[in-house]
């Protein structure tokens, strides 16, 4: 899945990846790949500005932490981020249900007069 | 340490602390596309560098030799231009937000100094008794009105810029040029308000020397000059950042 296909949903996806606990940029990218079964494969470099945008929007907070000789910027959901994720889930469920209904109409549903 | 020079027998679990020269070239390509001096982006570079090292480790764990792992990490990170595009929008939004917050916070302070100056010089009393200002010199009345309009424009544009770059970010369509535009409008509004205030002060001094409290007038004038210069610089920088966005 390319970046264009994910447009508008990347924020929600990043929030979902951070839901279980804090993570740094590369760990978030790997979780994204693993959790999507390899379907989501964005250029890793583009995830960083997206995380900075979420930070500016107050949905995640970032802090530097040192581990294994590397200073990493670790991201964590804020309470507002958790609420945004809930909203994102509801919106997605409604949207996907509507699109599914349109793409797979029940044969009896379309009746001609 | 040069990862290209590291023997392939080094276990993948030993993390490198400096990415291969190719990695540094990649980082330089990203920063070259970011506005301002490279030193302003040390945080971004440090984060990306660490990500490249993590990616390189991951590819080495998958069995690649150090040089190939470094190349794979760079491929994985994607086009440096695309990465820089994302950061440029972010840098512009953050700068715009900072400018808007500072303008909104300093506006009332400078305004209070001017009101204090007017009050201490009995100008306020004169203004009150002259209401609805038909008896005021036309120039002074028009000047005060213009200052109020410029101040209101500044406040609205700054509030809009702050709203655009905060929580609302998620709900708004991605229009990265909007926030720097709003901040630039706020900046030029502040320039206008301060310049008009200073012009009115000069006119008052010329018309009625000795009527103004020198300490307060000097403080208000100094605050306005400082704000005018800073707002002008910030507004031009916002315009430059705006122009750098695709």
Interface residues (C-beta under 8 A of the other chain):
Chain A: X11 X24 X25 X26 X27 X29 X30 X42 X43 X44 X45 X46 X48 X49 X50 X52 X53 X56 X57 X58 X59 X68 X69 X70 X71 X72 X73 X80 X84
Chain B: X15 X17 X30 X43 X44 X46 X47 X48 X50 X51 X53 X54 X55 X58 X76 X77 X78 X79 X80 X82 X83 X86 X87 X89 X90 X93 X94 X97 X165 X166 X167 X169 X170
